[in-house]
């Protein structure tokens, strides 16, 4: 009961803090709309780069434009959701250095909820919208013999992928508690991870694919299940059921991230120590 109560309290606190920032951002609605559109346009430049590649080639690693667009849409949308929910976690190091993290520890509210909801930026919906538009186009354009299992995998990939990215954000913040200045290291696995997943696994070396599958399982955001949906062989041998393993992988990642966060809080000794 204690764990459930703490979780419910954390969600409530997160909602209150996020709502405060949403109301603040909506004070100037024209500015908000322009900022959101700008955010979506800037993130869309990644897909423009892919389109430029395909203006010179017919396939990338044996994958067509529609298939690569499916990877892009899944990765960008899942990451966009995680970035909206927990994107503020990457400034943990700055909070520790300026002493503001200490103020969060003395409040009667779960620290993770405070850090995650701080500066909640609704403008990040631009990234989600842009990724969802590419995803919608790719689903209509890709040549797939759709079955009930394949249709179900699409929303499962989005939800599980967002959870996996959220876990990476939390684990990265826990790491920053220990080293106090590692925002770029965290960004290499969050922003760098979503960029990696926007391209077919066949264009990368098998060692990198193994690392993204077994060490930091970002491959379960889209590579593994999308290969099943498209009927493409995965670069490394995996059982067929692995295509449906994204939910348990996401649960495991979140559990490990939670343990890392608690360990980081226990190890924290305040600014200057």
C-alpha positions, 0 to 999 in steps of 0.5 A: 500500500505504501508504494501505491500511495507514494506512486499516486502522490507522485502522479498528483504532484506531477500533474499539479506542477505540470499544470502550472507550467501549462497555464503559464505557457498558455498566457501568450497563446500566439507565442506558444503556437509559434514556438510549437510549430518551430519546434516541430519544424526543427525536429522535422529537419532530421526527416528532411535529411533522410529524404535528401538521402533517398533523392540519391538512392533507392534504398538504405541498407535494403530498406525503402523510404516508406520503411525507413519512415516507419522507423523514423515515425516510431522513434520520433513519436515515442521519444517525443512523448518521453521528452514531453513527460521527462525532458527536464531530467537532463538539467539535473547536473546544473541543478546540483551545481547551483544548489537548487536540487537541495530545495527539492529534497526538503519539500514533502513531494516526491523528488522525481515528480518535481524534477520531471514536471519542472519547466514542463514544456507543452511546445514539445508537442511539436516533435510528437505531431511531426513524428506522428505525421511521418508515422501516419504516412509511412503506415499508409505507404509501406507494403505490409500484409497486415494482421491483427498482431502487426496492427496491435504492435504499432501502439505497443511500440509507441507506448513501450518505446516512450517508457524505455526512453523515460527510463533512460532519462531517469537513469541518466539523471541518476548518473548526473547525481553521482558525477554532477556534470554529465548532461552531454553523456545523457543526451548521447543516449536519449537524443543520440538514441532516437537518431540511431533508431531512425535508420535501419539496423542493417546499416550498422555493424553487428556489435553496435546492434548487439549493444542496442539490443542486449546492453541498452535495449533501445532496439525494442523501441522499433528495430526488433518489432518493426522488423517483424511487422515489415517481414525483414530479418533482424541482423542478429539471431533472435527468436520470433517472440522477441518482436512482442517483448517490448512491454516486458523490456520497458517494465524492466528498464523502468524498474532498473531506472527506479533503482538507479534513481533511489541509489543516486538519491541515497548517495547524494551529499549536497552541493560542495561535498 
